[in-house]
Amino acid sequence: MVQPSAASHVRAPSNKPQNGFANFFDKIEHYVALISGPAIERFPQATPITFRVNPDIVPDSVFKVHDSLTSRAEIADLASVFKDEVIAIIGLGGTGSYVLDFMVKTRVKEVRSFRR
């Protein structure tokens, strides 16, 4: 008679420092190194860094870390137009959701959405 094997679970130790991370940047840097380390070891030309951020292009970002998309897409001037404005979006379908996604990444005062 074959005995069914009992399943067991072994908990792996955490990769977090015992006292936590000093800031959000240190946390991201730690996990990027953890994830990309094996790839860089195997492929030395590989890099997790894909775009250098120009902080002058995005001076007043809503993000804790630098927003590389806004500077890469060169839409910082457009984002500054809507600063402290109340905007309305009619419909949150395809185009409306795209506009909403852009607006929540700017310093708008308020976003109001309407549907038909």
Secondary structure as GFF3:
##gff-version 3
##sequence-region A 1 116
A	DSSP	alpha_helix	24	42	.	.	.	ID=ss1
A	DSSP	alpha_helix	68	73	.	.	.	ID=ss2
A	DSSP	alpha_helix	76	81	.	.	.	ID=ss3
A	DSSP	beta_strand	86	90	.	.	.	ID=ss4
A	DSSP	alpha_helix	94	103	.	.	.	ID=ss5
A	DSSP	beta_strand	110	114	.	.	.	ID=ss6
###
